[in-house]
Amino acid sequence: MSFEIIGFGKGAPALSVTNDMLSQIVDTNDEWISSRTGIRSRHFSQGETLTDLSATAARQALDWAKLSADQLDYIICSTVQGDYITPSLACLVQRELGATCTAFDINAACTGFIYGLDLAAALMDSGKAEHILVISAEMMSKHLDWDDRTTCVLFGDGAGAVVLRKGGNLRSIVTSAMGNEGPLNGPTIHKSPYFDNGVTKPKLAMQGSEVFKFAVSHMARESKAAMAKAGVTPADIKKFLPHQANARIISSSTKNLGFTEEQVAVNIERYGNTSSATIPILLCELMEDGALAKGDTILMAAMGGGLTSGACVVTL
């Protein structure tokens, strides 16, 4: 039975930071960043909480779906870390919306939105839900090493959301994981009377070349598997929505899969990498702009720390 997507929403901090603005605090420049990543600006919080951004995206998605919060059966948030270790981000969003349903977080890094859709589909197929709100929300600015110009220029803050209703529009979904913290990780502080792990400032660490190779190979692998499972070809796909990690990764994946430039959706130049939020933010923008309409078939694909990957074919 699975689901159909009936609502779309997004939220981002008011502050948009250009590459030139970043060059004032780290040794970099617009040409260096844009030529290597495709990013020209990104949003960073100046006080907005992740709960704020998530609630904004959620309200827009609920309004789009013409659904009230008390009709939700589950709220699922994908996030690397919410505003607190506990309570979960989903529970705080539930409070903001005035919902009363079950609410919880998942962490699959940048693949979190695909994982969230997979979990939502299982809940609906089991008969436990009619309506589910899936939110992907990340505040990467609090995890970055601001002395490392190779990573701090890549990321941004933001949230995207969809409202799902039980239906038959999910054509296929594929997820996978390959346990490996080396290429991409964010350590935690552990200090007690019995142990000190030596971490004083938890910062995101990334091996760019390894992440690039994994991203290109696995996004293509999962995308081909999802299309085969759905019985579609690239020609049947209206838009390909890849995780917005890097313009070079997107370009390589596009060529590998045989999509035209017109089929590929990109907004990395304005948002940077918002981790699991990239795809739902992009999806909302495409719907708002009229680039997608009811009946269109889309392919979404992502990879992230874990290492995780996944792809999904959906008819809107």
N, C-alpha and C positions, 0 to 999 in steps of 0.2 A: 504493500500500500504506500508506505513512505510519505513524502511531503511535496508541497508546492510552496514557493516563496511568494508571500503576499504583501510584504512590507520591507522598506529599505530606509536606512538612516546612517548618519555619520556625525562625528563631532571632532573638532580640532581646537587647540589653543589659539587665542587671538593673535599671538606674536608669530609672525613669519620671519625667519632668519635667513637672509641671503648668504651666498658664498662670500661676498665682500664683507658682510658683517662678521662672519666667522674668521676671516683673515685678520681681524683686529685682535683676536684672542689666541689664535694658533697659527703656526707658520704654514700658511697655505694661500691659495688664491683661486679665483673663479675658474680660470682656464684649467688648472690642475684638477680640480674637483669635477667640473662638468665634463671634461674630455674623458675621464676615467670611469665616471659613474652615471652620467646623465642627470645628476641632481643640481638644481640651481637654487632651491630654497627648501626649507622644512619648517614645521611648527614646533615650538618649544613652550612648555608651560612656564608662566610667570606667577603661578599661584593656583591655576585651575587644577583640581584634583582629577584623578582617573575616574572617580565616581561621577564627577561633574560631566566629563566628556562622554562617559558611557550612558548616563541618563539622558543626555541630549540626543545621542544617536538612537537610543531606545524609544524615546518619545516620538521622534520623527518616524521611526519604523512602525510604531503602533498607530500613529495617525494615518500613515499611508495605508495600513491594513484595515483601518476603520475598526480597530479592536481596542477594548479597554484592558487595563492591566489585570483586572480581576478575572479575565478570561484565560490568562496564561496558566499552563500546567507546569512548566519548567522555565527557569532562566539559567542558561549556561553561558558562562564567561570564559573565554580563552585569554590568558594573560601570563606573562612571565612572572609578574608580581603586581598585586593590586596596591591600594593605598596602605594596607596593613598586611602583615603575615597572616593574621586572623583578626577579625572576621574576613570572609571571602569578599571579593569585589562583587560577586553576584548577589550576596546578601544585602550589601549596601545599596545596590541598584534596586533591589526589591523594595527596600524601604522608601527610596526616592520616588518610585513609581506608584507606591501604594498597593503593590501586589501582595498576594499571600501564598504563592506557590513555592514549591521546592526550588532552591537556588544553590548553585555550587560552581566552583572554578575548575578549569583544566589547564595544563601547561604542556603544550607541544611546540613551544617557541613559534617560529614563523608559520608553521603548518597548522597552528591551532584552530583556524577557522574551518579548514577541511575536516579536522578531527571532530570539531564541534558538530558539524553537519552529519557526520557519520554516527555519532552518538545520538543525535536527535532522531535520525532515521530509525535507529534501533528501538528507541523509546516509543515512537509512533507505531512501528510494526508490532511491538509487543502489546499494543492496546492501552498503554499507560498515559498517552497524551494525545490531545487534539490540536493544541497550539503551543509552540515553543519559541521563546525569544533567545536567539544566539547572538552574543556580543563578543567582538574581539577588540580588546583595548590594551594599549601599551604606552608607558611613559619611559621611553628609552633614555631620555635625558638624565635620569637619575642613576643609570647604570654605566654611563660612559666614562672612559678615561679621557679627560679634557686636555691632556698633554700629548695624546696620540692622534696625530692628524690623519692617520690612515683609517681610524675607526670613528672618531667623533663627528666627522663630516657626513657619515653615511646615514645616520638614523634620525628619526623624528618622533613626535608624540601624536597620538590620535586614536579614534575609536570608530568602529563600524558595526552595524547591527542589521539583522534580518529577522522578520517574523515568519515562522513556518506554520503551515496548516496541513493537516493530514491530506494526502493526495498522491497522485501517481506521476509526478513530474521529475522525480529523481531517476535519471537513466542509469547511472552507475557511479560508484565511488570506490577508490582504492587508497589505502593508507599503508605505511610501513615505517619501521624504525630500525636503526643500526647503532647500537649503543657505542658511543665514542665521544668523550668530552674534549678531546684534544683540539679539533679544528675550531670550536666555538664554545665558550663557557663563561659563566659569571660566578665566581667563587663567593662563598659566604664566610662571615666571621664566626669562629667558634672559640669562645673564651670561657673557661670555667676553672674552678680550683684544681681540676684534674687534667686539663688539656688546653693548649693554645696552638691553633693551626698556623699562626704567624700572619694571617691576613688582617691588615689594618684598614684598607679601603677596598671594598669589593668593586671590581671594575671588569667590564666586558673585555674579553680577550679573544682575538680571532686570527687564524692563519688563513689569510686571504686566498692564496692559491689553492689550498685544500678545499675551502668552502666553494670556490668557483667550480672546481672539477666535480664535486658532489652535486652542486646545484644543477649544472648543465646536464649531467648524466641521469640524475634521478628524477628531475622534473620531466624530462623527455620520456623516461621509462614508465613512470606512473601515468603520464598523459596518454601514451600509446596503449597501455593496459586498460585505462578507463574508456577510451574510445572503442577499443575492440570489444569490451564487455557491453558497451551500449549499442554496438552495431552501427557506429557512425564513422565517417571519414573526415579529414580536415575540411572538405568542401561543404559538409553539413553544419559546420560550426559557424555561427554568426560572429561571435567574438571569443578570442582566447584571452583569459585574464590570468597572467602569470604573477607570482609573488614579485613585488616591486623591490628587489634587492639591489640590482645593479643593471644599468642599461646594456652592458655587454653580455650579462647572463641572459637577459630577455632576448637579445638579438640572436645569440647562439641557440637558445631553445626554440625560437621561432623557425630558424632555418632547419634545425634538426627535425622538427615536426611537419614542415611543409606548409606553414601558414603564410599568407601574404601579409604585407605590412598593414593593409587596411583591416585585417582581421584581428590584429593584436592591439589590446588596450593598454595604454601607458599613462600614468600620472606621476611617476617618480620625480619628475623635474620640480614638482611643487610640494611634495610631501616627504621625499626621501624614503627610507625604509622604516615603516611603522610596525615592523614585525607582523604578528598575526592579523593586524588591522588593515594591511594593505589591500587585500582582495575585497572585503566588504565596503571599504571606503570607495574603491574604484568602481565596484558594482553599483553603489548608490549614485555616483556621479554619472555613470552611463545611463542609468534609468532617468535621472533628472534632465539630462541633455537630450533625451530621445534617441540616443544611439542604440538602445535596446528596447524591445517591445514584447508584449505578451505573445508567446508562440515561438520566440527565438530560442535557439539552443546554444548554450555556452559551455566552454571548458575552463575550469579553474584549476590551477596547479601551484604547489608551493613546496618549499623545503626549509628546514630550520635546524637549530641546535637540537642535539639528541643522539645522533642525527635523525631527523624525522623527514618524511616526505609524503605527498599525497596528491591526488587529482580527483576531479568530480565533474561529471557531465549532467547538466540540468537543463530542462526546457522551462522557460519562464511562463 
